[in-house]
Amino acid sequence: MNVLKEMKKNAMISSLIYVIVGIILTLFPGSTARTIGYAFATVVLIAGLSFLYRFITKDVSYSFVGNEFVIGIVLVMASVFVFMRVDSVVSIIPILLGVVITISGISKLQNAIGLHKMHYSGSTAVLAFAILNIVFGIVLILNPFGAVTTLIMLIGLGLIFSGVTDFVTTFLITRNLMKMKKNSDIIEVEAREIE
């Protein structure tokens, strides 16, 4: 039962994160996209500078060992590219989020199949959520939309939808599993009384 509670808790937290990120992307599509791009460029720049620092400060006798200098220069150049072409980099984000949403949909599909095998109610609703998630994820991956801001808003809506459907799916699964456990406990008690 503790495993079930832990699973429910983790699913609720991930659902909440999906919804919060989705709301931010929906309300502030342009600024959010650029902020993500600049944040990514900053992280890459820090990583590049840290590699260069390690190369400069390490013992001369080890200067031929490792590729800190090369890696540092490549990462610094990559960060400069991202800073200069942030809009191009941002256009990749929808594809990555599309992959995340598609994986979430496939996970729901597995849950729907499991519920159907157990002959419990709610499997049709979970199946519908799964199909919608997968379709929306694939649409984002194929990226048919021109405007990045419109796409970011749609991603936000997709994440909100994914978070809400994850929440509903988790509720249905835990409710049915609890019913199943209760029924097995009743059968066990009845079997003991017969003995």
Contact map, one row per residue, 1 for C-alpha under 8 A:
111110000000000000000000000000000000000000000000000000000000000000000000000000000000000000000000000000000000000000000000000000000000000000000000000000000000000000000000000000000000000000000000000
111111000000000000000000000000000000000000000000000000000000000000000000000000000000000000000000000000000000000000000000000000000000000000000000000000000000000000000000000000000000000000000000000
111111100000000000000000000000000000000000000000000000000000000000000000000000000000000000000000000000000000000000000000000000000000000000000000000000000000000000000000000000000000000000000000000
111111110000000000000000000000000000000000000000000000000000000000000000000000000000000000000000000000000000000000000000000000000000000000000000000000000000000000000000000001000000000000000000000
111111111000000000000000000000000000000000000000000000000000000000000000000000000000000000000000000000000000000000000000000000000000000000000000000000000000000000000000000000000000000000000000000
011111111100000000000000000000000000000000000000000000000000000000000000000000000000000000000000000000000000000000000000000000000000000000000000000000000000000000000000000000000000000000000000000
001111111110000000000000000000000000000000000000000000000000000000000000000000000000000000000000000000000000000000000000000000000000000000000000000000000000000000000000000000000000000000000000000
000111111111000000000000000000000000000000000000000000000000000000000000000000000000000000000000000000000000000000000000000000000000000000000000000000000000000000000000011001000000000000000000000
000011111111100000000000000000000000000000000000000000000000000000000000000000000000000000000000000000000000000000000000000000000000000000000000000000000000000000000000000000000000000000000000000
000001111111110000000000000000000000000000000000000000000000000000000000000000000000000000000000000000000000000000000000000000000000000000000000000000000000000000000000000000000000000000000000000
000000111111111000000000000000000000000000000000000000000000000000000000000000000000000000000000000000000000000000000000000000000000000000000000000000000000000000000110010000000000000000000000000
000000011111111100000000000000000000000000000000000000000000000000000000000000000000000000000000000000000000000000000000000000000000000000000000000000000000000000000110010000000000000000000000000
000000001111111110000000000000000000000000000000000000000000000000000000000000000000000000000000000000000000000000000000000000000000000000000000000000000000000000000000000000000000000000000000000
000000000111111111000000000000000000000000000000000000000000000000000000000000000000000000000000000000000000000000000000000000000000000000000000000000000000000000100000000000000000000000000000000
000000000011111111100000000000000000000000000000000000000000000000000000000000000000000000000000000000000000000000000000000000000000000000000000000000000000000001110110000000000000000000000000000
000000000001111111110000000000000000000000000000000000000000000000000000000000000000000000000000000000000000000000000000000000000000000000000000000000000000000000100000000000000000000000000000000
000000000000111111111000000000000000000000000000000000000000000000000000000000000000000000000000000000000000000000000000000000000000000000000000000000000000000000100000000000000000000000000000000
000000000000011111111100000000000000000000000000000000000000000000000000000000000000000000000000000000000000000000000000000000000000000000000000000000000000001101100000000000000000000000000000000
000000000000001111111110000000000000000000000000000000000000000000000000000000000000000000000000000000000000000000000000000000000000000000000000000000000000001111110000000000000000000000000000000
000000000000000111111111000000000000000000000000000000000000000000000000000000000000000000000000000000000000000000000000000000000000000000000000000000000000000100000000000000000000000000000000000
000000000000000011111111100000000000000000000000000000000000000000000000000000000000000000000000000000000000000000000000000000000000000000000000000000000001001100000000000000000000000000000000000
000000000000000001111111110000000000000000000000000000000000000000000000000000000000000000000000000000000000000000000000000000000000000000000000000000000011111100000000000000000000000000000000000
000000000000000000111111111000000000000000000000000000000000000000000000000000000000000000000000000000000000000000000000000000000000000000000000000000000001100100000000000000000000000000000000000
000000000000000000011111111110010000000000000000000000000000000000000000000000000000000000000000000000000000000000000000000000000000000000000000000000000001000000000000000000000000000000000000000
000000000000000000001111111110011000000000000000000000000000000000000000000000000000000000000000000000000000000000000000000000000000000000000000000000011011000000000000000000000000000000000000000
000000000000000000000111111110000000000000000000000000000000000000000000000000000000000000000000000000000000000000000000000000000000000000000000000000011111100000000000000000000000000000000000000
000000000000000000000011111110000000000000000000000000000000000000000000000000000000000000000000000000000000000000000000000000000000000000000000000000001000000000000000000000000000000000000000000
000000000000000000000001111111110000000000000000000000000000000000000000000000000000000000000000000000000000000000000000000000000000000000000000000000001000000000000000000000000000000000000000000
000000000000000000000001111111111000000000000000000000000000000000000000000000000000000000000000000000000000000000000000000000000000000000000000000011011000000000000000000000000000000000000000000
000000000000000000000000000111111100000000000000000000000000000000000000000000000000000000000000000000000000000000000000000000000000000000000000000110010000000000000000000000000000000000000000000
000000000000000000000000000111111110000000000000000000000000000000000000000000000000000000000000000000000000000000000000000000000000000000000000000000000000000000000000000000000000000000000000000
000000000000000000000001100111111111000000000000000000000000000000000000000000000000000000000000000000000000000000000000000000000000000000000000000000000000000000000000000000000000000000000000000
000000000000000000000000100011111111100000000000000000000000000000000000000000000000000001000000000000000000000000000000000000000000000000000000000010010000000000000000000000000000000000000000000
000000000000000000000000000001111111110000000000000000000000000000000000000000000000011001000000000000000000000000000000000000000000000000000000000000000000000000000000000000000000000000000000000
000000000000000000000000000000111111111000000000000000000000000000000000000000000000000000000000000000000000000000000000000000000000000000000000000000000000000000000000000000000000000000000000000
000000000000000000000000000000011111111100000000000000000000000000000000000000000000000001000000000000000000000000000000000000000000000000000000000000000000000000000000000000000000000000000000000
000000000000000000000000000000001111111110000000000000000000000000000000000000000110011011000000000000000000000000000000000000000000000000000000000000000000000000000000000000000000000000000000000
000000000000000000000000000000000111111111000000000000000000000000000000000000000110010000000000000000000000000000000000000000000000000000000000000000000000000000000000000000000000000000000000000
000000000000000000000000000000000011111111100000000000000000000000000000000000000000000000000000000000000000000000000000000000000000000000000000000000000000000000000000000000000000000000000000000
000000000000000000000000000000000001111111110000000000000000000000000000000000000000000000000000000000000000000000000000000000000000000000000000000000000000000000000000000000000000000000000000000
000000000000000000000000000000000000111111111000000000000000000000000000000001110110000000000000000000000000000000000000000000000000000000000000000000000000000000000000000000000000000000000000000
000000000000000000000000000000000000011111111100000000000000000000000000000000100000000000000000000000000000000000000000000000000000000000000000000000000000000000000000000000000000000000000000000
000000000000000000000000000000000000001111111110000000000000000000000000000000000000000000000000000000000000000000000000000000000000000000000000000000000000000000000000000000000000000000000000000
000000000000000000000000000000000000000111111111000000000000000000000000001101100000000000000000000000000000000000000000000000000000000000000000000000000000000000000000000000000000000000000000000
000000000000000000000000000000000000000011111111100000000000000000000000001101110000000000000000000000000000000000000000000000000000000000000000000000000000000000000000000000000000000000000000000
000000000000000000000000000000000000000001111111110000000000000000000000000000000000000000000000000000000000000000000000000000000000000000000000000000000000000000000000000000000000000000000000000
000000000000000000000000000000000000000000111111111000000000000000000001001000000000000000000000000000000000000000000000000000000000000000000000000000000000000000000000000000000000000000000000000
000000000000000000000000000000000000000000011111111100000000000000000011111100000000000000000000000000000000000000000000000000000000000000000000000000000000000000000000000000000000000000000000000
000000000000000000000000000000000000000000001111111110000000000000000001000100000000000000000000000000000000000000000000000000000000000000000000000000000000000000000000000000000000000000000000000
000000000000000000000000000000000000000000000111111111000000000000000001000000000000000000000000000000000000000000000000000000000000000000000000000000000000000000000000000000000000000000000000000
000000000000000000000000000000000000000000000011111111100000000000011011000000000000000000000000000000000000000000000000000000000000000000000000000000000000000000000000000000000000000000000000000
000000000000000000000000000000000000000000000001111111110000000000011001100000000000000000000000000000000000000000000000000000000000000000000000000000000000000000000000000000000000000000000000000
000000000000000000000000000000000000000000000000111111111000000000000000000000000000000000000000000000000000000000000000000000000000000000000000000000000000000000000000000000000000000000000000000
000000000000000000000000000000000000000000000000011111111100000000010000000000000000000000000000000000000000000000000000000000000000000000000000000000000000000000000000000000000000000000000000000
000000000000000000000000000000000000000000000000001111111100001000011000000000000000000000000000000000000000000000000000000000000000000000000000000000000000000000000000000000000000000000000000000
000000000000000000000000000000000000000000000000000111111100000000000000000000000000000000000000000000000000000000000000000000000000000000000000000000000000000000000000000000000000000000000000000
000000000000000000000000000000000000000000000000000011111110000000000000000000000000000000000000000000000000000000000000000000000000000000000000000000000000000000000000000000000000000000000000000
000000000000000000000000000000000000000000000000000001111111011000000000000000000000000000000000000000000000000000000000000000000000000000000000000000000000000000000000000000000000000000000000000
000000000000000000000000000000000000000000000000000000001111111000000000000000000000000000000000000000000000000000000000000000000000000000000000000000000000000000000000000000000000000000000000000
000000000000000000000000000000000000000000000000000000000111111000000000000000000000000000000000000000000000000000000000000000000000000000000000000000000000000000000000000000000000000000000000000
000000000000000000000000000000000000000000000000000000000011111100000000000000000000000000000000000000000000000000000000000000000000000000000000000000000000000000000000000000000000000000000000000
000000000000000000000000000000000000000000000000000000000111111110000000000000000000000000000000000000000000000000000000000000000000000000000000000000000000000000000000000000000000000000000000000
000000000000000000000000000000000000000000000000000000100111111111000000000000000000000000000000000000000000000000000000000000000000000000000000000000000000000000000000000000000000000000000000000
000000000000000000000000000000000000000000000000000000000000111111000000000000000000000000000000000000000000000000000000000000000000000000000000000000000000000000000000000000000000000000000000000
000000000000000000000000000000000000000000000000000000000000011111100000000000000000000000000000000000000000000000000000000000000000000000000000000000000000000000000000000000000000000000000000000
000000000000000000000000000000000000000000000000000000000000001111110000000000000000000000000000000000000000000000000000000000000000000000000000000000000000000000000000000000000000000000000000000
000000000000000000000000000000000000000000000000000000000000000011111110000000000000000000000000000000000000000000000000000000000000000000000000000000000000000000000000000000000000000000000000000
000000000000000000000000000000000000000000000000001101100000000001111111000000000000000000000000000000000000000000000000000000000000000000000000000000000000000000000000000000000000000000000000000
000000000000000000000000000000000000000000000000001100100000000000111111100000000000000000000000000000000000000000000000000000000000000000000000000000000000000000000000000000000000000000000000000
000000000000000000000000000000000000000000000000000000000000000000111111110000000000000000000000000000000000000000000000000000000000000000000000000000000000000000000000000000000000000000000000000
000000000000000000000000000000000000000000000001001000000000000000111111111000000000000000000000000000000000000000000000000000000000000000000000000000000000000000000000000000000000000000000000000
000000000000000000000000000000000000000000000011111100000000000000011111111100000000000000000000000000000000000000000000000000000000000000000000000000000000000000000000000000000000000000000000000
000000000000000000000000000000000000000000000001000100000000000000001111111110000000000000000000000000000000000000000000000000000000000000000000000000000000000000000000000000000000000000000000000
000000000000000000000000000000000000000000000001000000000000000000000111111111000000000000000000000000000000000000000000000000000000000000000000000000000000000000000000000000000000000000000000000
000000000000000000000000000000000000000000011011000000000000000000000011111111100000000000000000000000000000000000000000000000000000000000000000000000000000000000000000000000000000000000000000000
000000000000000000000000000000000000000000011001100000000000000000000001111111110000000000000000000000000000000000000000000000000000000000000000000000000000000000000000000000000000000000000000000
000000000000000000000000000000000000000000000000000000000000000000000000111111111000000000000000000000000000000000000000000000000000000000000000000000000000000000000000000000000000000000000000000
000000000000000000000000000000000000000010011000000000000000000000000000011111111100000000000000000000000000000000000000000000000000000000000000000000000000000000000000000000000000000000000000000
000000000000000000000000000000000000000011011000000000000000000000000000001111111110000000000000000000000000000000000000000000000000000000000000000000000000000000000000000000000000000000000000000
000000000000000000000000000000000000000010001000000000000000000000000000000111111111000000000000000000000000000000000000000000000000000000000000000000000000000000000000000000000000000000000000000
000000000000000000000000000000000000000000000000000000000000000000000000000011111111110000000000000000000000000000000000000000000000000000000000000000000000000000000000000000000000000000000000000
000000000000000000000000000000000000110010000000000000000000000000000000000001111111110010000000000000000000000000000000000000000000000000000000000000000000000000000000000000000000000000000000000
000000000000000000000000000000000000110010000000000000000000000000000000000000111111110000000000000000000000000000000000000000000000000000000000000000000000000000000000000000000000000000000000000
000000000000000000000000000000000000000000000000000000000000000000000000000000011111110000000000000000000000000000000000000000000000000000000000000000000000000000000000000000000000000000000000000
000000000000000000000000000000000000000000000000000000000000000000000000000000001111111110000000000000000000000000000000000000000000000000000000000000000000000000000000000000000000000000000000000
000000000000000000000000000000000100110000000000000000000000000000000000000000001111111111000000000000000000000000000000000000000000000000000000000000000000000000000000000000000000000000000000000
000000000000000000000000000000000100100000000000000000000000000000000000000000000000111111100000000000000000000000000000000000000000000000000000000000000000000000000000000000000000000000000000000
000000000000000000000000000000000000000000000000000000000000000000000000000000000000111111110000000000000000000000000000000000000000000000000000000000000000000000000000000000000000000000000000000
000000000000000000000000000000000000100000000000000000000000000000000000000000000100111111111000000000000000000000000000000000000000000000000000000000000000000000000000000000000000000000000000000
000000000000000000000000000000001101100000000000000000000000000000000000000000000000011111111100000000000000000000000000000000000000000000000000000100000000000000000000000000000000000000000000000
000000000000000000000000000000000000000000000000000000000000000000000000000000000000001111111110000000000000000000000000000000000000000000000000000100000000000000000000000000000000000000000000000
000000000000000000000000000000000000000000000000000000000000000000000000000000000000000111111111000000000000000000000000000000000000000000000000000000000000000000000000000000000000000000000000000
000000000000000000000000000000000000000000000000000000000000000000000000000000000000000011111111100000000000000000000000000000000000000000000000000000000000000000000000000000000000000000000000000
000000000000000000000000000000000000000000000000000000000000000000000000000000000000000001111111110000000000000000000000000000000000000000011010000000110010000000000000000000000000000000000000000
000000000000000000000000000000000000000000000000000000000000000000000000000000000000000000111111111000000000000000000000000000000000000000011110000000000000000000000000000000000000000000000000000
000000000000000000000000000000000000000000000000000000000000000000000000000000000000000000011111111100000000000000000000000000000000000000001000000000000000000000000000000000000000000000000000000
000000000000000000000000000000000000000000000000000000000000000000000000000000000000000000001111111110000000000000000000000000000000000010010000000000000010000000000000000000000000000000000000000
000000000000000000000000000000000000000000000000000000000000000000000000000000000000000000000111111111000000000000000000000000000000000111111000000000000010000000000000000000000000000000000000000
000000000000000000000000000000000000000000000000000000000000000000000000000000000000000000000011111111100000000000000000000000000000000011001000000000000000000000000000000000000000000000000000000
000000000000000000000000000000000000000000000000000000000000000000000000000000000000000000000001111111110000000000000000000000000000000010000000000000000000000000000000000000000000000000000000000
000000000000000000000000000000000000000000000000000000000000000000000000000000000000000000000000111111111000000000000000000000000000110110000000000000000000011001000000000000000000000000000000000
000000000000000000000000000000000000000000000000000000000000000000000000000000000000000000000000011111111100000000000000000000000000111111000000000000000000000000000000000000000000000000000000000
000000000000000000000000000000000000000000000000000000000000000000000000000000000000000000000000001111111110000000000000000000000000010000000000000000000000000000000000000000000000000000000000000
000000000000000000000000000000000000000000000000000000000000000000000000000000000000000000000000000111111111000000000000000000000100110000000000000000000000000001000000000000000000000000000000000
000000000000000000000000000000000000000000000000000000000000000000000000000000000000000000000000000011111111100000000000000000001111110000000000000000000000000000000000000000000000000000000000000
000000000000000000000000000000000000000000000000000000000000000000000000000000000000000000000000000001111111110000000000000000000100010000000000000000000000000000000000000000000000000000000000000
000000000000000000000000000000000000000000000000000000000000000000000000000000000000000000000000000000111111111000000000000000000100000000000000000000000000000000000000000000000000000000000000000
000000000000000000000000000000000000000000000000000000000000000000000000000000000000000000000000000000011111111100000000000001101100000000000000000000000000000000000100100000000000000000000000000
000000000000000000000000000000000000000000000000000000000000000000000000000000000000000000000000000000001111111110000000000001100110000000000000000000000000000000000000000000000000000000000000000
000000000000000000000000000000000000000000000000000000000000000000000000000000000000000000000000000000000111111111000000000000000000000000000000000000000000000000000000000000000000000000000000000
000000000000000000000000000000000000000000000000000000000000000000000000000000000000000000000000000000000011111111100000001001000000000000000000000000000000000000000000000010000000000000000000000
000000000000000000000000000000000000000000000000000000000000000000000000000000000000000000000000000000000001111111110000001101100100000000000000000000000000000000000000000000000000000000000000000
000000000000000000000000000000000000000000000000000000000000000000000000000000000000000000000000000000000000111111111000001000100000000000000000000000000000000000000000000000000000000000000000000
000000000000000000000000000000000000000000000000000000000000000000000000000000000000000000000000000000000000011111111100000000000000000000000000000000000000000000000000000000000000000000000000000
000000000000000000000000000000000000000000000000000000000000000000000000000000000000000000000000000000000000001111111111111000000000000000000000000000000000000000000000000010000000000000000000000
000000000000000000000000000000000000000000000000000000000000000000000000000000000000000000000000000000000000000111111111101000000000000000000000000000000000000000000000000000000000000000000000000
000000000000000000000000000000000000000000000000000000000000000000000000000000000000000000000000000000000000000011111111000000000000000000000000000000000000000000000000000000000000000000000000000
000000000000000000000000000000000000000000000000000000000000000000000000000000000000000000000000000000000000000001111111000000000000000000000000000000000000000000000000000000000000000000000000000
000000000000000000000000000000000000000000000000000000000000000000000000000000000000000000000000000000000000000000111111100000000000000000000000000000000000000000000000000000000000000000000000000
000000000000000000000000000000000000000000000000000000000000000000000000000000000000000000000000000000000000000000111111111000000000000000000000000000000000000000000000000000010000000000000000000
000000000000000000000000000000000000000000000000000000000000000000000000000000000000000000000000000000000000000000110011111100000000000000000000000000000000000000000000000000010000000000000000000
000000000000000000000000000000000000000000000000000000000000000000000000000000000000000000000000000000000000000000100001111111000000000000000000000000000000000000000000000100000000000000000000000
000000000000000000000000000000000000000000000000000000000000000000000000000000000000000000000000000000000000001110110001111111100000000000000000000000000000000000000000000000000000000000000000000
000000000000000000000000000000000000000000000000000000000000000000000000000000000000000000000000000000000000000100000000111111110000000000000000000000000000000000000000000000000000000000000000000
000000000000000000000000000000000000000000000000000000000000000000000000000000000000000000000000000000000000000000000000011111111000000000000000000000000000000000000000000000000000000000000000000
000000000000000000000000000000000000000000000000000000000000000000000000000000000000000000000000000000000001101100000000011111111100000000000000000000000000000000001000100000000000000000000000000
000000000000000000000000000000000000000000000000000000000000000000000000000000000000000000000000000000000001100110000000001111111110000000000000000000000000000000000000000000000000000000000000000
000000000000000000000000000000000000000000000000000000000000000000000000000000000000000000000000000000000000000000000000000111111111000000000000000000000000000000000000000000000000000000000000000
000000000000000000000000000000000000000000000000000000000000000000000000000000000000000000000000000000001001000000000000000011111111100000000000000000000000000000001000000000000000000000000000000
000000000000000000000000000000000000000000000000000000000000000000000000000000000000000000000000000000011111100100000000000001111111110000000000000000000000000000000000000000000000000000000000000
000000000000000000000000000000000000000000000000000000000000000000000000000000000000000000000000000000001000100000000000000000111111111000000000000000000000000000000000000000000000000000000000000
000000000000000000000000000000000000000000000000000000000000000000000000000000000000000000000000000000001000000000000000000000011111111100000000000000000000000000000000000000000000000000000000000
000000000000000000000000000000000000000000000000000000000000000000000000000000000000000000000000000011011000000000000000000000001111111110000000000000000000010001000000000000000000000000000000000
000000000000000000000000000000000000000000000000000000000000000000000000000000000000000000000000000011111100000000000000000000000111111111000000000000000000000000000000000000000000000000000000000
000000000000000000000000000000000000000000000000000000000000000000000000000000000000000000000000000001000000000000000000000000000011111111100000000000000000000000000000000000000000000000000000000
000000000000000000000000000000000000000000000000000000000000000000000000000000000000000000000000010011000000000000000000000000000001111111110000000000000000010000000000000000000000000000000000000
000000000000000000000000000000000000000000000000000000000000000000000000000000000000000000000000111111000000000000000000000000000000111111111000000000000000000000000000000000000000000000000000000
000000000000000000000000000000000000000000000000000000000000000000000000000000000000000000000000011001000000000000000000000000000000011111111100000000000000000000000000000000000000000000000000000
000000000000000000000000000000000000000000000000000000000000000000000000000000000000000000000000010000000000000000000000000000000000001111111111000000000000000000000000000000000000000000000000000
000000000000000000000000000000000000000000000000000000000000000000000000000000000000000000000110110000000000000000000000000000000000000111111111000000100010000000000000000000000000000000000000000
000000000000000000000000000000000000000000000000000000000000000000000000000000000000000000000111011000000000000000000000000000000000000011111110000000000000000000000000000000000000000000000000000
000000000000000000000000000000000000000000000000000000000000000000000000000000000000000000000010000000000000000000000000000000000000000001111111000000000000000000000000000000000000000000000000000
000000000000000000000000000000000000000000000000000000000000000000000000000000000000000000000110000000000000000000000000000000000000000000111111100000000000000000000000000000000000000000000000000
000000000000000000000000000000000000000000000000000000000000000000000000000000000000000000000000000000000000000000000000000000000000000000110111110000000000000000000000000000000000000000000000000
000000000000000000000000000000000000000000000000000000000000000000000000000000000000000000000000000000000000000000000000000000000000000000000011111101100000000000000000000000000000000000000000000
000000000000000000000000000000000000000000000000000000000000000000000000000000000000000000000000000000000000000000000000000000000000000000000001111100100000000000000000000000000000000000000000000
000000000000000000000000000000000000000000000000000000000000000000000000000000000000000000000000000000000000000000000000000000000000000000000000111111100000000000000000000000000000000000000000000
000000000000000000000000000001000000000000000000000000000000000000000000000000000000000001100000000000000000000000000000000000000000000000000000111111110000000000000000000000000000000000000000000
000000000000000000000000000011001000000000000000000000000000000000000000000000000000000000000000000000000000000000000000000000000000000000000000001111111000000000000000000000000000000000000000000
000000000000000000000000000010000000000000000000000000000000000000000000000000000000000000000000000000000000000000000000000000000000000000000000101111111100000000000000000000000000000000000000000
000000000000000000000000000000000000000000000000000000000000000000000000000000000000000000000100000000000000000000000000000000000000000000010000111111111110000000000000000000000000000000000000000
000000000000000000000000110011001000000000000000000000000000000000000000000000000000000000000100000000000000000000000000000000000000000000000000000111111111000000000000000000000000000000000000000
000000000000000000000000111110000000000000000000000000000000000000000000000000000000000000000000000000000000000000000000000000000000000000000000000011111111100000000000000000000000000000000000000
000000000000000000000000010000000000000000000000000000000000000000000000000000000000000000000000000000000000000000000000000000000000000000000000000001111111110000000000000000000000000000000000000
000000000000000000000100110000000000000000000000000000000000000000000000000000000000000000000100110000000000000000000000000000000000000000010000000000111111111000000000000000000000000000000000000
000000000000000000001111110000000000000000000000000000000000000000000000000000000000000000000000000000000000000000000000000000000000000000000000000000011111111100000000000000000000000000000000000
000000000000000000000110010000000000000000000000000000000000000000000000000000000000000000000000000000000000000000000000000000000000000000000000000000001111111110000000000000000000000000000000000
000000000000000000000100000000000000000000000000000000000000000000000000000000000000000000000000000010000000000000000000000000000000100100000000000000000111111111000000000000000000000000000000000
000000000000000001101100000000000000000000000000000000000000000000000000000000000000000000000000000010000000000000000000000000000000000000000000000000000011111111100000000000000000000000000000000
000000000000000001111110000000000000000000000000000000000000000000000000000000000000000000000000000000000000000000000000000000000000000000000000000000000001111111110000000000000000000000000000000
000000000000000000100000000000000000000000000000000000000000000000000000000000000000000000000000000000000000000000000000000000000000000000000000000000000000111111111000000000000000000000000000000
000000000000001001100000000000000000000000000000000000000000000000000000000000000000000000000000000010010000000000000000000000000000100000000000000000000000011111111100000000000000000000000000000
000000000000011111100000000000000000000000000000000000000000000000000000000000000000000000000000000000000000000000000000000000000000000000000000000000000000001111111110000000000000000000000000000
000000000000001000100000000000000000000000000000000000000000000000000000000000000000000000000000000000000000000000000000000000000000000000000000000000000000000111111111000000000000000000000000000
000000000000000000000000000000000000000000000000000000000000000000000000000000000000000000000000000000000000000000000000000001001000000000000000000000000000000011111111100000000000000000000000000
000000000011001000000000000000000000000000000000000000000000000000000000000000000000000000000000000000000001000000000000000000000000000000000000000000000000000001111111110000000000000000000000000
000000000011001000000000000000000000000000000000000000000000000000000000000000000000000000000000000000000000000000000000000000000000000000000000000000000000000000111111111000000000000000000000000
000000000000000000000000000000000000000000000000000000000000000000000000000000000000000000000000000000000000000000000000000000000000000000000000000000000000000000011111111100000000000000000000000
000000000000000000000000000000000000000000000000000000000000000000000000000000000000000000000000000000000001000000000000000001000000000000000000000000000000000000001111111110000000000000000000000
000000010011000000000000000000000000000000000000000000000000000000000000000000000000000000000000000000000000000000000000000000000000000000000000000000000000000000000111111111000000000000000000000
000000010000000000000000000000000000000000000000000000000000000000000000000000000000000000000000000000000000000000000000000000000000000000000000000000000000000000000011111111100000000000000000000
000000000000000000000000000000000000000000000000000000000000000000000000000000000000000000000000000000000000000000000000010000000000000000000000000000000000000000000001111111110000000000000000000
000000000000000000000000000000000000000000000000000000000000000000000000000000000000000000000000000000000000001000100000000000000000000000000000000000000000000000000000111111111000000000000000000
000100010000000000000000000000000000000000000000000000000000000000000000000000000000000000000000000000000000000000000000000000000000000000000000000000000000000000000000011111111100000000000000000
000000000000000000000000000000000000000000000000000000000000000000000000000000000000000000000000000000000000000000000000000000000000000000000000000000000000000000000000001111111110000000000000000
000000000000000000000000000000000000000000000000000000000000000000000000000000000000000000000000000000000000000000000001100000000000000000000000000000000000000000000000000111111111000000000000000
000000000000000000000000000000000000000000000000000000000000000000000000000000000000000000000000000000000000000000000000000000000000000000000000000000000000000000000000000011111111100000000000000
000000000000000000000000000000000000000000000000000000000000000000000000000000000000000000000000000000000000000000000000000000000000000000000000000000000000000000000000000001111111110000000000000
000000000000000000000000000000000000000000000000000000000000000000000000000000000000000000000000000000000000000000000000000000000000000000000000000000000000000000000000000000111111111000000000000
000000000000000000000000000000000000000000000000000000000000000000000000000000000000000000000000000000000000000000000000000000000000000000000000000000000000000000000000000000011111111100000000000
000000000000000000000000000000000000000000000000000000000000000000000000000000000000000000000000000000000000000000000000000000000000000000000000000000000000000000000000000000001111111110000000000
000000000000000000000000000000000000000000000000000000000000000000000000000000000000000000000000000000000000000000000000000000000000000000000000000000000000000000000000000000000111111111000000000
000000000000000000000000000000000000000000000000000000000000000000000000000000000000000000000000000000000000000000000000000000000000000000000000000000000000000000000000000000000011111111100000000
000000000000000000000000000000000000000000000000000000000000000000000000000000000000000000000000000000000000000000000000000000000000000000000000000000000000000000000000000000000001111111110000000
000000000000000000000000000000000000000000000000000000000000000000000000000000000000000000000000000000000000000000000000000000000000000000000000000000000000000000000000000000000000111111111000000
000000000000000000000000000000000000000000000000000000000000000000000000000000000000000000000000000000000000000000000000000000000000000000000000000000000000000000000000000000000000011111111100000
000000000000000000000000000000000000000000000000000000000000000000000000000000000000000000000000000000000000000000000000000000000000000000000000000000000000000000000000000000000000001111111110000
000000000000000000000000000000000000000000000000000000000000000000000000000000000000000000000000000000000000000000000000000000000000000000000000000000000000000000000000000000000000000111111111000
000000000000000000000000000000000000000000000000000000000000000000000000000000000000000000000000000000000000000000000000000000000000000000000000000000000000000000000000000000000000000011111111100
000000000000000000000000000000000000000000000000000000000000000000000000000000000000000000000000000000000000000000000000000000000000000000000000000000000000000000000000000000000000000001111111110
000000000000000000000000000000000000000000000000000000000000000000000000000000000000000000000000000000000000000000000000000000000000000000000000000000000000000000000000000000000000000000111111111
000000000000000000000000000000000000000000000000000000000000000000000000000000000000000000000000000000000000000000000000000000000000000000000000000000000000000000000000000000000000000000011111111
000000000000000000000000000000000000000000000000000000000000000000000000000000000000000000000000000000000000000000000000000000000000000000000000000000000000000000000000000000000000000000001111111
000000000000000000000000000000000000000000000000000000000000000000000000000000000000000000000000000000000000000000000000000000000000000000000000000000000000000000000000000000000000000000000111111
000000000000000000000000000000000000000000000000000000000000000000000000000000000000000000000000000000000000000000000000000000000000000000000000000000000000000000000000000000000000000000000011111
